[in-house]
Amino acid sequence: MRLLGLLLTAVAVLAWPSPSAHLRSPLRPQIRSQTRGEVVDGGRRARHWLVCAAAGLCVALAWGDSMGLISGLILAVGGPRLLDRADALDVRRRRRRRAEDLPAALDLVGVCLRSGQPVDLALSHVAAVLDGPLGEDLGRVCALYGLGADARSAWSDFGTDPVLAPVARALARSGASGSAVATALAGVAEQCRFELQEEVEVAARRVGVFVLAPLGLCFLPAFVCLGVVPTILGVADSVLG
C-alpha cells in the first residue's frame, strides 16, 4: 500500500504542468470553472485533487494509526482548496498585470494603425514586444487572424474577459478600418487609465483606514476604562445605594 501511495504521488507530480503550460498553445481550448469569482482551469483543479489525494494516502500509510488517517484526510480534503486559492491569486495577479499593460499596448497599436498597417499586423508587432500575459493573449488573437478569422471570431474568447472585453467589442464594431480602429482603441485606453487611477485611489483610502485602525484599538480600551466604566459604576452605586 505504501508503494501504491508513492507511485500515485510520483505519477501526479510527473503530470503536474508548469504554471503557464495552458498558455503555450494560443489555440488550445480551455476547460474552465468559476471559483470564488475567479477563473481556474478545470484540469488544474483535477490535478490538485489527484496530488493531494496521493499525498494524503502516503501520510496515512506512513503514520499508520488513527492520527495518520485523520492527517491524511485533512490533507486530501483541504489541500485542493489551498491550491485553488493559490491559483486564484495567480489569476488576479495576471489580470492586474494585463490591466496595467493594456493602455500602453493600445497606444502602440494605434500608432501602427495610423501608419497604415492592418489590424492583424499591428497586433502582431505589439504582441512581439510585450513581455507578460497580455502579450500571450494578443499572440493568441494574432494566430486566429493568421488562420483567416475575422475580428469578431478572433476576439470571441475575450468577449466576457474583465480586461480585454472592451477591446474585443471595439474591434468587432470597427471592422478592419485603421482610422476607426485607432480611434476606438484610443477611447478604450483612456477608459482603462481612468479605471486604474480609480483603483489606486481606492487602495490609498483603504491604506489610510488600516493605518488608523491600530490607533482606534489603542483609544478604545482607554475610552471604556475612563468613560464607560465610571458611568456604569456611578449608576450602579446610585441604584444599589
C-alpha positions as CSV (number, residue, x, y, z in Angstrom):
1,M,0.0,0.0,0.0
2,R,2.8,2.4,0.8
3,L,4.3,1.6,-2.6
4,L,1.0,2.3,-4.2
5,G,0.8,5.7,-2.5
6,L,4.3,6.6,-3.5
7,L,3.5,5.5,-7.1
8,L,0.4,7.7,-7.2
9,T,2.4,10.7,-5.9
10,A,5.1,10.2,-8.5
11,V,2.5,10.0,-11.3
12,A,0.7,13.1,-10.0
13,V,4.0,15.1,-9.8
14,L,5.0,14.0,-13.3
15,A,1.6,15.0,-14.7
16,W,1.7,18.4,-13.0
17,P,2.0,21.2,-15.6
18,S,4.1,24.3,-15.4
19,P,2.2,27.5,-14.4
20,S,2.0,28.7,-18.0
21,A,1.5,25.3,-19.7
22,H,-2.1,26.1,-20.6
23,L,-0.9,29.3,-22.4
24,R,1.7,27.7,-24.6
25,S,-0.7,27.0,-27.4
26,P,-2.8,30.0,-28.4
27,L,-5.4,27.8,-30.0
28,R,-5.7,25.2,-27.2
29,P,-9.3,25.0,-25.8
30,Q,-9.7,25.8,-22.1
31,I,-12.0,23.9,-19.7
32,R,-12.8,26.5,-17.0
33,S,-14.9,26.7,-13.9
34,Q,-15.9,29.6,-11.7
35,T,-14.3,29.5,-8.2
36,R,-15.0,32.4,-5.8
37,G,-15.3,34.8,-8.8
38,E,-12.0,33.8,-10.4
39,V,-11.5,31.6,-13.5
40,V,-9.5,28.5,-12.7
41,D,-8.6,25.8,-15.2
42,G,-10.7,22.6,-14.7
43,G,-7.8,20.3,-15.5
44,R,-5.6,22.0,-12.9
45,R,-8.3,21.5,-10.3
46,A,-8.4,17.8,-11.1
47,R,-4.7,17.6,-10.7
48,H,-4.9,19.4,-7.4
49,W,-7.2,16.7,-6.1
50,L,-5.0,13.9,-7.6
51,V,-1.8,15.2,-5.9
52,C,-3.5,15.9,-2.6
53,A,-5.3,12.5,-2.5
54,A,-2.0,10.7,-3.2
55,A,-0.2,12.8,-0.6
56,G,-2.9,12.1,2.0
57,L,-2.7,8.4,1.2
58,C,1.1,8.5,1.7
59,V,0.7,10.3,5.0
60,A,-1.9,7.9,6.3
61,L,0.1,4.8,5.3
62,A,3.4,6.2,6.6
63,W,1.9,7.2,10.0
64,G,-0.1,4.0,10.3
65,D,-2.5,4.9,13.1
66,S,-5.7,6.9,13.6
67,M,-3.8,10.2,13.7
68,G,-2.2,9.4,10.4
69,L,-5.6,8.6,8.9
70,I,-7.0,12.0,10.2
71,S,-4.0,13.9,8.9
72,G,-4.3,12.2,5.5
73,L,-8.0,13.1,5.2
74,I,-7.3,16.7,6.2
75,L,-4.5,16.9,3.6
76,A,-6.6,15.2,0.9
77,V,-9.7,17.5,1.5
78,G,-8.0,20.8,2.5
79,G,-5.0,20.6,0.1
80,P,-7.0,21.2,-3.1
81,R,-8.7,24.2,-1.6
82,L,-5.4,25.8,-0.7
83,L,-4.0,25.1,-4.2
84,D,-7.2,26.5,-5.8
85,R,-6.8,29.7,-3.7
86,A,-3.1,29.9,-4.8
87,D,-4.2,29.6,-8.5
88,A,-6.9,32.2,-8.0
89,L,-4.3,34.6,-6.5
90,D,-2.1,33.9,-9.6
91,V,-5.1,34.7,-11.8
92,R,-5.7,38.0,-10.0
93,R,-2.0,38.9,-10.4
94,R,-2.1,38.1,-14.1
95,R,-5.3,40.1,-14.5
96,R,-3.7,43.1,-12.8
97,R,-0.6,42.9,-14.9
98,R,-2.7,42.7,-18.1
99,A,-4.8,45.7,-17.0
100,E,-1.6,47.8,-16.3
101,D,0.0,46.9,-19.7
102,L,-3.2,47.4,-21.8
103,P,-3.3,51.2,-22.2
104,A,0.3,51.4,-23.4
105,A,-0.2,48.4,-25.7
106,L,-3.3,50.0,-27.2
107,D,-1.4,53.3,-27.8
108,L,1.2,51.3,-29.7
109,V,-1.4,49.5,-31.7
110,G,-3.0,52.9,-32.6
111,V,0.4,54.2,-33.8
112,C,0.8,51.2,-36.0
113,L,-2.7,51.6,-37.4
114,R,-2.2,55.3,-38.1
115,S,0.9,54.5,-40.1
116,G,-1.2,52.4,-42.5
117,Q,-0.7,48.8,-41.1
118,P,-3.7,46.4,-41.0
119,V,-5.1,45.4,-37.6
120,D,-3.6,41.9,-37.5
121,L,-0.1,43.1,-38.4
122,A,-0.3,45.9,-35.8
123,L,-1.4,43.5,-33.1
124,S,1.4,41.1,-34.0
125,H,4.1,43.8,-33.7
126,V,2.8,44.8,-30.3
127,A,2.4,41.2,-29.1
128,A,6.1,40.6,-30.1
129,V,7.4,43.4,-27.8
130,L,5.1,42.7,-24.8
131,D,6.5,40.6,-22.0
132,G,3.7,39.1,-19.9
133,P,0.2,37.6,-20.1
134,L,-1.1,40.4,-22.3
135,G,1.4,39.6,-25.0
136,E,0.3,35.9,-24.8
137,D,-3.3,36.9,-25.2
138,L,-2.6,39.2,-28.2
139,G,-0.4,36.4,-29.7
140,R,-3.4,34.1,-29.5
141,V,-5.6,36.6,-31.3
142,C,-2.9,37.1,-34.0
143,A,-2.8,33.3,-34.6
144,L,-6.5,33.3,-35.2
145,Y,-6.1,36.3,-37.6
146,G,-3.4,34.3,-39.4
147,L,-5.9,31.4,-39.9
148,G,-8.3,33.8,-41.7
149,A,-10.7,34.6,-38.8
150,D,-12.4,38.0,-38.9
151,A,-12.3,40.4,-35.9
152,R,-15.5,39.1,-34.3
153,S,-14.3,35.5,-34.4
154,A,-10.7,36.2,-33.4
155,W,-11.9,38.1,-30.3
156,S,-14.8,35.8,-29.4
157,D,-13.0,34.2,-26.5
158,F,-12.4,37.6,-24.9
159,G,-16.0,38.8,-25.2
160,T,-16.5,38.5,-21.4
161,D,-12.9,38.9,-20.3
162,P,-12.6,41.5,-17.5
163,V,-9.7,43.2,-19.2
164,L,-9.9,42.7,-22.9
165,A,-13.7,42.7,-23.4
166,P,-13.8,46.5,-24.3
167,V,-11.1,45.9,-26.9
168,A,-12.9,42.9,-28.3
169,R,-16.1,45.0,-28.6
170,A,-14.3,47.9,-30.1
171,L,-12.6,45.8,-32.8
172,A,-15.7,43.9,-33.6
173,R,-17.6,47.1,-34.2
174,S,-14.9,48.9,-36.1
175,G,-14.1,46.2,-38.5
176,A,-10.8,46.5,-40.5
177,S,-10.7,50.2,-41.0
178,G,-7.4,51.5,-39.5
179,S,-8.6,55.0,-38.6
180,A,-11.8,53.8,-37.0
181,V,-10.0,51.1,-35.0
182,A,-7.3,53.6,-33.8
183,T,-10.0,56.0,-32.6
184,A,-11.9,53.2,-30.8
185,L,-8.8,51.8,-29.2
186,A,-7.7,55.3,-28.0
187,G,-11.0,55.6,-26.2
188,V,-10.6,52.2,-24.6
189,A,-7.1,53.1,-23.5
190,E,-8.3,56.3,-21.9
191,Q,-11.1,54.4,-20.0
192,C,-8.5,51.8,-18.8
193,R,-6.3,54.6,-17.4
194,F,-9.3,56.1,-15.6
195,E,-10.2,52.8,-14.0
196,L,-6.6,52.1,-12.9
197,Q,-6.5,55.6,-11.4
198,E,-9.7,54.9,-9.5
199,E,-8.3,51.6,-8.2
200,V,-5.2,53.4,-7.0
201,E,-7.3,56.0,-5.1
202,V,-9.5,53.3,-3.5
203,A,-6.4,51.4,-2.4
204,A,-4.9,54.6,-0.9
205,R,-8.0,55.3,1.0
206,R,-8.0,51.7,2.3
207,V,-4.5,52.0,3.5
208,G,-5.5,55.1,5.4
209,V,-8.2,53.2,7.2
210,F,-5.8,50.4,8.0
211,V,-3.2,52.9,9.4
212,L,-5.8,54.4,11.7
213,A,-7.2,51.1,12.9
214,P,-4.4,50.4,15.4
215,L,-4.8,53.9,16.8
216,G,-8.5,53.3,17.3
217,L,-7.7,50.0,19.1
218,C,-5.4,51.9,21.4
219,F,-8.0,54.5,22.3
220,L,-10.9,52.1,22.7
221,P,-9.7,50.5,26.0
222,A,-8.9,53.9,27.4
223,F,-12.4,55.2,26.5
224,V,-14.0,52.2,28.1
225,C,-12.0,52.5,31.3
226,L,-12.3,56.3,31.6
227,G,-15.7,56.9,30.2
228,V,-17.9,53.8,30.2
229,V,-16.8,52.0,33.4
230,P,-17.1,55.1,35.8
231,T,-20.6,55.8,34.4
232,I,-21.7,52.2,34.9
233,L,-20.3,52.2,38.4
234,G,-21.9,55.5,39.3
235,V,-25.3,54.3,38.1
236,A,-24.9,51.0,39.9
237,D,-23.9,52.9,43.1
238,S,-27.0,55.1,43.0
239,V,-29.3,52.2,42.3
240,L,-27.9,49.8,44.8
241,G,-27.2,52.5,47.5
